[in-house]
């Protein structure tokens, strides 16, 4: 799940490198794209296309959500409000907003610089979910660390 943090860090090539490494070891990889992630609609599609991510791997909101409950891991890179389960409850600034259901995956890894708020100014409940692991880093540095870790583990 790419978000504004991926764009700000210019980490689209790093996320594609991780995806290629994982795919080379038999992992099915796709990119869940929220229509308003980033600064404008389509921003994530443009960034990923720039990194030569194959378009069929880019899944729009509904298609991605249908697959997330079957995913072993959801990796969130710099996205905040578009992954916040609080949107499912009334009474907050994002109530009713369509989100990527990353909390439906078996486990979640979030790369983010801090526990800071998104544009809505509220805590992201995903970050305190017991099945979520937080990697506090700039998106490019965090993805680089994951690539190095995977290379160490699988050779």
NORGI-V168203 format. One record per pair of residues at least 4 apart in sequence whose ideal C-beta (glycine too) atoms are under 6 Angstrom apart, sorted by sequence separation. I is the first residue (numbers start at 0). GAP is how many residues later the second one is. D is the distance in whole Angstrom. If there is no record, write none. Layout:
i={I;I}
gap={GAP;GAP}
d={D;D}
This chain:
i={1;3;10;22;38;41;52;58;78;116;136;149;5;21;35;37;47;58;89;136;22;34;37;85;101;125;21;36;75;86;134;18;86;32;86;114;44;80;82;30;81;82;81;84;82;102;107;106;107;108;109;110;32;30;75;93;102;110;29;30;31;32;33;92;73;110;29;92;91;0;6;73;110;31;67;2;3;70;71;72;73;74;75;76;11;15;68;11;63;64;67;15;60;67;80;11;12;79;80;11;80;85;6;83;84;84;1;36;82;79;36;33;77;14;76;33;31;5;5;4;3;0;1;2;2;0;0;0;17;13;10;14;17;8;10;13;17;20;24;8;13;16;8;10;5;4}
gap={4;4;4;4;4;4;4;4;4;4;4;4;5;5;5;5;5;5;5;5;6;6;6;6;6;6;7;7;7;7;7;10;10;11;12;12;13;13;16;17;17;17;18;18;19;23;23;24;24;24;24;24;25;26;26;26;26;26;27;27;27;27;27;27;28;28;29;29;30;31;31;31;31;32;33;34;34;34;34;34;34;34;34;34;35;35;35;36;36;36;36;37;37;37;37;38;38;38;38;39;39;39;40;40;40;41;42;42;43;44;45;48;61;62;62;66;68;71;72;73;74;75;75;75;76;78;99;101;125;126;128;128;128;129;129;129;129;129;129;130;130;130;131;132;133;134}
d={4;6;6;6;5;6;6;4;5;5;5;6;5;4;6;3;4;4;5;3;5;5;5;5;5;6;6;5;6;4;5;4;5;5;5;6;6;6;6;6;6;5;6;5;5;6;6;5;4;5;5;5;5;6;6;5;6;6;5;5;5;6;6;4;4;6;5;6;6;5;5;4;4;3;5;5;5;4;5;5;5;5;4;5;4;4;4;6;6;5;4;5;6;5;4;6;5;3;6;4;5;5;6;5;5;6;5;6;5;6;5;4;5;6;5;5;5;5;4;2;6;5;5;4;3;5;5;6;6;5;4;6;6;5;4;4;5;6;6;4;6;6;4;5;5;5}
